[in-house]
Amino acid sequence: MNIDTSRDYACKLDEADELSGYREKFFNADPAMIYMDGNSLGKLPLRTVDRVEQIVKEEWGTQLIRSWGINWYQAPIAVGEKIAQLVGAAPGQVAVSDSTTINLYKLAMSALMLRPERKKIITDTLNFPSDLYMLQGCSHVLGGKHQIQMLEPADGLRINTQVVLDAIDEDTALVTLSHVVFKSGYMYDAKTITEYAHQKGALVLWDLSHAVGAVPVELDAWGADFAAGCTYKYLNGGPGAPAFLYVRRDLQDQALSPIWGWFGERAPFSFELDYQPAQGIQRFLCGTPPVISVLAMEQGVDLILEVGMDRLRKKSILLTSYMIDLFDAILAPMGFTLGTPREVEQRGSHVSIRHPDGYRINRALIEEMNVIPDFREPDNIRLGLTPMYTSFVDVWESINRIQRVVTEKRHLRFPETRQAVT
Ligand SMILES: Cc1ncc(COP(=O)(O)O)c(C=O)c1O
């Protein structure tokens, strides 16, 4: 292969990068650090620092309870409308609330209640475990009559679309998958799967946690029924920032949340004793939103909207392709294997590389090389490429520092025993 593996070439790619200026819009305490985990926790936008100070001092400190009537009460819907623009949803279908897991639960239960006579739930073993636990919880609550079918990847990385289609039949109530899967970064053909599920009368719930802000998402065009996703990854919303959910407009009158709380009620401040669901997406809210987090997260969303998904996707493809080229040239000969699909249309914005000693290599990278990726069992080092702030030199440095760790046997100094957070 004729790839230029020099650092100079990476510098040239950075010079040609029209998004390079966005790197300066993020807090950067250590310019020498190579941050490769924006797919897990996005960096802190500088504007968020100022906004949080303003929320705390002015909206909470000065305005106190009056802020609810100014901008707080509307925030879950208002910020949801901004996220809607990133997931191809017309207004009135997206709200911010709770965690992704809770939203998935609300939506999966809602779907299962809409298909009471059907018993099958289709998902896969590539899905995030919390999604699978959530489904098991739904089945438990509904009396254990559902069968959860977890499709298995033949190559450990991906499941062909046809395999998913073949699993869907007239007894399928719900198909639920991650659009971009958390370990390999494989991206499903969401439109084909959604359309086929509908032909069979099933509903579809997409987990967009690794997709939103990373790849183009077109919920309305796919015909998706439900979706939810994290905001603390590519949206740079902050640790534990509340998640979002989507319910297709024409399902909203029939679909009910399984958690009936006052923020999802028709008139919360009339304090009626009997629950009447609000019209529209608001019925999927439940309790008081974490206002500071919602408004802090909004800043990250604004930045993504400013850049636009087309430009982000274009750069993301350049970054992941460049990383795979360097991987092939430098790491593959050292016993690493690629844990991410090579086909551009099948991958999101992170690259997983696999090595039997992946855990210890990951630790050496963090503790000795100032590179921060993360590790996912059994052997995946995940390298998140966040087009807004990852540079081509970051990619070059990551691959070369990984090479150094192994050549200098630095990883052997670390124990196999896993730390609590990997
Ligand atoms: C794909 C996916 N789904 C769901 C979750 C769970 O999100 P939360 O912890 O906000 O419920 C995560 C968390 O990383 C995730 O990556």
The ligand as a MOL file (V3000), in Angstrom:
LIG
                    3D

  0  0  0     0  0            999 V3000
M  V30 BEGIN CTAB
M  V30 COUNTS 16 16 0 0 0
M  V30 BEGIN ATOM
M  V30 1 C -25.3580 2.7950 22.5620 0
M  V30 2 C -25.6680 3.1750 23.9630 0
M  V30 3 N -26.9320 3.0190 24.4170 0
M  V30 4 C -27.2490 3.3390 25.6810 0
M  V30 5 C -26.3170 3.8340 26.5550 0
M  V30 6 C -26.7180 4.1270 27.9690 0
M  V30 7 O -26.9130 5.4640 28.1740 0
M  V30 8 P -27.3040 6.0260 29.6240 0
M  V30 9 O -26.2450 5.5950 30.5600 0
M  V30 10 O -27.3490 7.5040 29.4340 0
M  V30 11 O -28.6140 5.4610 29.9800 0
M  V30 12 C -24.9980 4.0220 26.1280 0
M  V30 13 C -23.9810 4.5520 27.0520 0
M  V30 14 O -22.8350 4.7010 26.7650 0
M  V30 15 C -24.6680 3.6700 24.8000 0
M  V30 16 O -23.4170 3.8050 24.3460 0
M  V30 END ATOM
M  V30 BEGIN BOND
M  V30 1 1 1 2
M  V30 2 1 2 3
M  V30 3 2 2 15
M  V30 4 2 3 4
M  V30 5 1 4 5
M  V30 6 1 5 6
M  V30 7 2 5 12
M  V30 8 1 6 7
M  V30 9 1 7 8
M  V30 10 2 8 9
M  V30 11 1 8 10
M  V30 12 1 8 11
M  V30 13 1 12 13
M  V30 14 1 12 15
M  V30 15 2 13 14
M  V30 16 1 15 16
M  V30 END BOND
M  V30 END CTAB
M  END
